[in-house]
Amino acid sequence: MTGNQIQLDMPLISERVKHVITQHGLTQKQVASSVGLSEQVFSNKINNLRPFSLKDLAALADFFGVSVDYLTGRTNDPVVAVPAGESL
């Protein structure tokens, strides 16, 4: 890692995404459609054939109500922290 680059653990991200999909009882097709990806592109990303973009991670986090930090493995707590006085 050099400069401001951050190395993301794509296999961990895929596992976390699969986990929240299962928790919500949804299919990959339903999630792909909800976050604006084709089923094939989403399948490639969840199977580590293509990386998730920050836009993808933000859309997935919003859709599932978890934090991007949770999806990327920076925390094991999926709860989104909302500063006092603010709402989602």
C-alpha positions as a LaTeX table, in Angstrom:
\begin{tabular}{lrrr}
\hline
Residue & $x$ (\AA) & $y$ (\AA) & $z$ (\AA) \\
\hline
Met1 & 0.00 & 0.00 & 0.00 \\
Thr2 & 1.43 & 3.36 & $-0.99$ \\
Gly3 & 0.29 & 6.90 & $-0.36$ \\
Asn4 & $-3.44$ & 7.17 & 0.19 \\
Gln5 & $-4.35$ & 3.84 & $-1.40$ \\
Ile6 & $-6.45$ & 1.46 & 0.68 \\
Gln7 & $-6.32$ & $-2.25$ & $-0.03$ \\
Leu8 & $-9.76$ & $-3.80$ & 0.36 \\
Asp9 & $-10.26$ & $-7.46$ & 1.25 \\
Met10 & $-12.60$ & $-8.40$ & $-1.60$ \\
Pro11 & $-13.20$ & $-12.00$ & $-0.41$ \\
Leu12 & $-14.28$ & $-10.63$ & 3.00 \\
Ile13 & $-16.54$ & $-8.07$ & 1.36 \\
Ser14 & $-18.15$ & $-10.82$ & $-0.73$ \\
Glu15 & $-18.72$ & $-12.95$ & 2.37 \\
Arg16 & $-20.29$ & $-10.04$ & 4.24 \\
Val17 & $-22.57$ & $-9.22$ & 1.29 \\
Lys18 & $-23.61$ & $-12.88$ & 1.00 \\
His19 & $-24.30$ & $-12.92$ & 4.74 \\
Val20 & $-26.62$ & $-9.90$ & 4.68 \\
Ile21 & $-28.40$ & $-11.25$ & 1.60 \\
Thr22 & $-29.10$ & $-14.49$ & 3.48 \\
Gln23 & $-30.11$ & $-12.64$ & 6.65 \\
His24 & $-32.73$ & $-10.70$ & 4.70 \\
Gly25 & $-33.99$ & $-13.78$ & 2.83 \\
Leu26 & $-33.33$ & $-12.24$ & $-0.57$ \\
Thr27 & $-31.88$ & $-13.53$ & $-3.81$ \\
Gln28 & $-28.85$ & $-12.10$ & $-5.57$ \\
Lys29 & $-31.16$ & $-11.13$ & $-8.43$ \\
Gln30 & $-33.40$ & $-9.09$ & $-6.09$ \\
Val31 & $-30.42$ & $-7.31$ & $-4.54$ \\
Ala32 & $-28.74$ & $-6.65$ & $-7.90$ \\
Ser33 & $-31.91$ & $-5.04$ & $-9.22$ \\
Ser34 & $-32.36$ & $-2.95$ & $-6.07$ \\
Val35 & $-28.83$ & $-1.51$ & $-6.20$ \\
Gly36 & $-28.80$ & $-0.88$ & $-9.95$ \\
Leu37 & $-26.58$ & $-3.73$ & $-11.15$ \\
Ser38 & $-27.30$ & $-6.46$ & $-13.66$ \\
Glu39 & $-27.59$ & $-9.94$ & $-12.21$ \\
Gln40 & $-24.44$ & $-11.04$ & $-14.10$ \\
Val41 & $-22.31$ & $-8.11$ & $-12.93$ \\
Phe42 & $-23.47$ & $-8.57$ & $-9.34$ \\
Ser43 & $-22.74$ & $-12.30$ & $-9.54$ \\
Asn44 & $-19.23$ & $-11.56$ & $-10.84$ \\
Lys45 & $-18.63$ & $-9.15$ & $-7.96$ \\
Ile46 & $-19.98$ & $-11.44$ & $-5.26$ \\
Asn47 & $-17.86$ & $-14.30$ & $-6.64$ \\
Asn48 & $-14.69$ & $-12.16$ & $-6.67$ \\
Leu49 & $-14.41$ & $-11.98$ & $-10.45$ \\
Arg50 & $-14.82$ & $-8.20$ & $-10.38$ \\
Pro51 & $-14.23$ & $-5.78$ & $-7.50$ \\
Phe52 & $-16.99$ & $-3.86$ & $-5.76$ \\
Ser53 & $-16.74$ & $-0.11$ & $-6.30$ \\
Leu54 & $-17.29$ & 2.45 & $-3.56$ \\
Lys55 & $-20.59$ & 3.28 & $-5.27$ \\
Asp56 & $-21.59$ & $-0.40$ & $-5.06$ \\
Leu57 & $-20.63$ & $-0.62$ & $-1.39$ \\
Ala58 & $-22.54$ & 2.57 & $-0.53$ \\
Ala59 & $-25.65$ & 1.31 & $-2.38$ \\
Leu60 & $-25.47$ & $-2.08$ & $-0.64$ \\
Ala61 & $-24.90$ & $-0.50$ & 2.77 \\
Asp62 & $-27.90$ & 1.80 & 2.27 \\
Phe63 & $-30.08$ & $-1.02$ & 0.98 \\
Phe64 & $-29.30$ & $-3.34$ & 3.90 \\
Gly65 & $-29.07$ & $-0.65$ & 6.57 \\
Val66 & $-25.49$ & $-1.53$ & 7.48 \\
Ser67 & $-22.33$ & 0.53 & 7.39 \\
Val68 & $-19.75$ & 0.46 & 4.61 \\
Asp69 & $-17.24$ & $-0.14$ & 7.42 \\
Tyr70 & $-19.06$ & $-3.38$ & 8.22 \\
Leu71 & $-19.08$ & $-4.53$ & 4.59 \\
Thr72 & $-15.36$ & $-3.79$ & 4.23 \\
Gly73 & $-14.39$ & $-5.46$ & 7.51 \\
Arg74 & $-13.33$ & $-2.30$ & 9.35 \\
Thr75 & $-15.84$ & $-3.22$ & 12.07 \\
Asn76 & $-17.77$ & $-6.31$ & 13.03 \\
Asp77 & $-20.77$ & $-4.23$ & 14.10 \\
Pro78 & $-23.20$ & $-3.84$ & 11.19 \\
Val79 & $-25.13$ & $-1.03$ & 12.91 \\
Val80 & $-24.87$ & 2.36 & 11.27 \\
Ala81 & $-23.80$ & 4.97 & 13.81 \\
Val82 & $-25.93$ & 8.10 & 13.51 \\
Pro83 & $-24.62$ & 11.25 & 15.21 \\
Ala84 & $-26.89$ & 12.74 & 17.88 \\
Gly85 & $-29.52$ & 15.02 & 16.41 \\
Glu86 & $-29.35$ & 13.46 & 12.93 \\
Ser87 & $-31.46$ & 10.81 & 11.25 \\
Leu88 & $-30.93$ & 8.43 & 8.36 \\
\hline
\end{tabular}
